[in-house]
Amino acid sequence: MQEQLGFDFGAMPKKLVRVTPAKLATWADCPRRFRMTYLDRPTPPRGGAWAHNTLGAVVHNALKALFDLPAARRTPEQAVALLHRQWKNDGFRDAEQGAEYRGRAEGWVRDYVGELDTTIEPVGIERWVSTPTSKIVAEGRVDRIDLRDGELVIVDYKTGRHALTVDDARGSQALALYALAARRTLRKPCHRVELHHLPTGTVAVWEHSDESLGRHVSRAEEAADELGLAGDTLAAGGDPEILFPPRTGRQCTWCDFRRSCPEGQRAAPTLEPWALLAP
């Protein structure tokens, strides 16, 4: 049939694997968690909410809503009001603890917006960007994309308990892939990536070269080859326990699928949902 149709299937290009930074990070973190998150149907039951994730999501949503407003209304007071509107107590010990951390978050966004030039109009807020390479389609949603002096800048908000460094910005595969995808999606150069850590008011910056971006792409393509092969083999009847083994460590403490993973339960202790909040 190949001869009759005139196709050389051996020479046909391989299908590109679609990946997001979250998928790649999950695969690197634990293949079993990758399988449970993206392949198993029905998806195994997940654990409950974590307070530190709730806190981060509320801050992100408040800042997104702020930039949806006209520039004249993007004030620190408005940012705090939006945070109140978005607030949830999911994962906190009780309403009292939730109120304590809401107060902290109020200070973060008030100080952050107070130092920010809110007259700027970002070219993207929670913008989905995508780019193909020779082996993958890298895509994802960026917190904010600025246009400064003719170049795009990737801005990622962080609310974790630890301050971030230049090494964090340089080593972030997510930021590198966002830079490449934003460049293609918005048709402008992009090399600068920034981590804005609201609790400390610090910004970690890295200026990528085309070579450093290329190194991140190569690592992403290698991981995509691995997870793509594992997924195809699973679909063909392969053993999920061999193809997607657990990778245990302290990350097992906060894994969404801990209840479905005996190895993870043995590897790390159970924590309360608020245990990862900054003291």
Number of C-alpha atoms within 10 A of each C-alpha: 6 8 7 6 7 8 11 9 9 7 7 8 9 11 10 17 17 16 20 19 20 14 17 19 16 17 21 14 17 19 21 22 25 22 23 19 19 12 14 12 9 8 12 13 12 14 14 10 15 20 24 21 17 18 24 15 16 20 27 21 17 22 22 17 17 23 20 13 12 11 14 8 15 21 17 22 15 18 26 24 15 21 23 17 12 15 20 18 19 19 19 23 14 11 11 11 14 20 15 10 18 21 13 13 23 20 15 21 25 17 17 20 20 15 11 12 10 18 12 12 15 15 13 21 19 15 14 15 21 23 19 15 14 13 19 21 18 25 22 21 18 22 18 19 23 17 17 10 7 10 14 24 25 23 23 21 18 20 22 18 14 11 18 18 16 15 11 16 24 20 14 16 21 22 28 27 24 28 28 24 25 28 20 16 13 14 11 12 16 26 20 20 24 20 23 21 22 22 20 17 13 14 20 18 20 21 16 18 12 11 9 15 19 15 14 17 21 15 13 23 22 13 18 23 16 13 23 16 13 20 18 11 14 18 12 9 8 13 12 17 12 11 18 20 14 19 17 18 14 11 14 24 19 19 17 18 20 21 13 16 15 10 14 23 17 14 15 16 12 14 10 14 19 20 16 15 16 12 5
